[in-house]
Amino acid sequence: QVQLVESGGGLVQAGGSLRLSCAASGIIFSINVVAWYRQAPGKQRELVAAIRSLSSGGTTTYADSVKGRFTISRDNAKNTVTLQMNSLKPEDTAVYYCNTKAVHWGRGTQVTVSS
């Protein structure tokens, strides 16, 4: 059974940083694409960042709105994926979800950025 657990969300002032982590059990992150999505109130869930499998080069993709501010990375030994978020803006406020293989989702972690 695949289980994804996000952590690291919280309340931060604009310009601050947060580090989200997604821990997996029942699946190996290094051989799968892992992505972070977010959903703000009243909006559709959107892709924030993704990291490809090691066999695909481990390359990363970012939404235009977070390029240069967010970094996704993977710790293969710990089977975790991290989203480092810097220079946070109020519009980054959302519930952030970890996803892998398009069908497995975590429960999400709330990120709130105050102005």
C-alpha positions as CSV (number, residue, x, y, z in Angstrom):
1,Q,0.0,0.0,0.0
2,V,1.4,3.3,-1.1
3,Q,1.4,6.1,1.5
4,L,2.7,9.7,1.1
5,V,3.0,12.0,4.0
6,E,3.7,15.7,3.6
7,S,5.2,17.9,6.3
8,G,6.7,21.3,6.8
9,G,3.9,23.6,6.1
10,G,3.0,26.6,8.2
11,L,2.6,30.3,8.4
12,V,5.3,32.6,7.1
13,Q,5.6,36.2,6.2
14,A,6.1,37.3,2.6
15,G,9.7,36.9,1.6
16,G,10.3,34.0,4.0
17,S,11.1,30.4,3.3
18,L,9.6,27.0,4.0
19,R,10.8,23.5,3.3
20,L,8.2,20.9,2.5
21,S,9.0,17.2,2.7
22,C,7.1,14.2,1.3
23,A,7.9,10.8,2.8
24,A,6.9,7.7,1.0
25,S,6.2,4.1,2.0
26,G,5.2,1.3,-0.4
27,I,6.8,2.9,-3.3
28,I,10.3,3.9,-4.4
29,F,10.6,7.5,-5.3
30,S,13.8,7.2,-7.3
31,I,12.2,5.1,-10.0
32,N,9.1,7.3,-10.4
33,V,8.2,10.9,-11.2
34,V,7.3,12.8,-8.0
35,A,5.5,16.1,-8.1
36,W,4.2,18.8,-5.8
37,Y,0.8,20.3,-6.5
38,R,-1.0,23.0,-4.7
39,Q,-4.6,24.1,-4.4
40,A,-5.7,27.5,-3.2
41,P,-9.3,28.2,-2.0
42,G,-11.6,28.4,-5.0
43,K,-9.0,27.4,-7.4
44,Q,-8.1,24.2,-9.3
45,R,-5.2,22.1,-8.2
46,E,-2.0,23.1,-10.1
47,L,1.4,21.5,-10.7
48,V,4.1,23.3,-8.8
49,A,7.2,21.2,-9.5
50,A,8.2,17.7,-10.6
51,I,11.3,15.6,-10.5
52,R,11.7,12.7,-12.9
53,S,13.1,9.3,-12.1
54,L,16.8,8.6,-12.0
55,S,16.6,6.6,-15.2
56,S,15.1,9.7,-16.9
57,G,17.9,11.9,-15.6
58,G,16.2,13.2,-12.5
59,T,15.4,16.4,-14.4
60,T,13.0,18.9,-12.9
61,T,10.1,21.0,-14.1
62,Y,8.6,24.1,-12.4
63,A,5.5,26.2,-12.9
64,D,6.4,29.6,-14.3
65,S,5.1,31.2,-11.1
66,V,7.7,29.5,-8.9
67,K,10.7,29.3,-11.2
68,G,13.8,30.7,-9.5
69,R,12.1,30.6,-6.0
70,F,11.3,26.9,-5.5
71,T,13.6,23.9,-5.7
72,I,12.5,20.3,-5.8
73,S,15.0,17.6,-4.8
74,R,15.0,13.9,-3.8
75,D,16.9,12.0,-1.1
76,N,17.0,8.5,-2.4
77,A,18.4,7.1,0.9
78,K,15.5,8.5,2.9
79,N,12.9,8.0,0.1
80,T,11.8,11.5,0.4
81,V,11.2,14.5,-1.9
82,T,11.7,18.0,-0.7
83,L,10.3,21.3,-1.9
84,Q,12.4,24.3,-0.8
85,M,10.3,27.4,-1.1
86,N,12.1,30.8,-0.9
87,S,10.9,34.4,-1.4
88,L,7.4,33.3,-0.6
89,K,4.5,35.5,-1.8
90,P,0.9,35.7,-0.5
91,E,-0.2,34.1,-3.7
92,D,1.7,31.0,-2.8
93,T,-0.8,30.3,0.0
94,A,-2.4,26.9,-0.7
95,V,-2.6,23.3,0.4
96,Y,0.5,21.6,-1.0
97,Y,0.2,17.9,-2.1
98,C,2.7,15.3,-2.9
99,N,2.0,13.1,-5.9
100,T,3.6,10.1,-7.6
101,K,2.6,8.0,-10.6
102,A,-0.3,10.4,-11.1
103,V,-2.6,8.4,-8.8
104,H,-1.0,8.4,-5.4
105,W,-1.6,11.5,-3.3
106,G,-0.7,12.7,0.2
107,R,-3.2,14.5,2.4
108,G,-1.6,17.8,2.0
109,T,0.1,20.4,4.1
110,Q,-1.1,24.0,4.5
111,V,1.2,26.9,3.5
112,T,0.0,30.3,4.5
113,V,2.0,33.4,3.4
114,S,1.0,36.7,5.1
115,S,1.6,40.0,3.5
